[in-house]
């Protein structure tokens, strides 16, 4: 056995957000969130008759939308 200490990485599981929480994050109405997710515009997961969203996916989506060249400010 060696004298080095092995570290176990503890990864935290990302908690999915509800439609209302995602709407608060994006500052839109919950119905807009559901509509966008249903069309495939917004990353979401429909399970057990409800929409769920992961903060990291929404963050990536927002960053991608901001970098998009179709915005008139470029």
N, C-alpha and C positions, 0 to 999 in steps of 0.2 A: 504494500500500500504506500502511496506517495504522500508527501506532506502538503501537497497543494489542496486547496479547498475547492471543491466543485460547486458551482453556482447553478441553481435551478432557476430558469427564467419563469416568472409567473406572468402570464399574459392575461390581461383583463378582457373579458368577453364584452363586446360592444352591445349595449342594450338597445333594442329597436325602439323607435319613437312611434307614438300614435299619430294619427292624422292631425289632430289638434296641435300636438307638439311641433310637428313639421311645419304646420301653417304658421305658428308663432315664430319659428326660426326664419322662415322665408317671408314673413310679414304679408301673407295673403290669406284669403278665406279658406277654411277646410274643404269646402266644395271644389274650389279651384285646384287644390292639391289632389283630390280624388280624380278629378277630370283629367288633369295632366298625367297622372300616373296611369290611368286607364288607357290613355292614348299612347303611352310609351314615351312621352316627352320627359317625364321626371322618373328617376329610378325609385321604384317601390316594389313591394312584395305583397301580394294578395293571398293571405292564408287565414283559414278559419272564418271566412266571411268578412274579414277586415283588412285594411291596408296597414302595412308597417313600413317604416323608413329607417335607414341607418344614417346617423349623422355624417359619417365619413363619405358615404356615397353622395349625400346631398351637398356636402362641401366640395367634392370633386366636380359635381355637376355645375355648381355655381361658378367655380373657377373656370371651367371649360366655357361656360356661357359668356363670362367676362372677357375671355381671350379670343372669342369668336370674331372673325374678320368681317362679318356681315353687319356689325354695328356701325352706324353712321359717323361716330366720333373718330374713326380711323382714317 
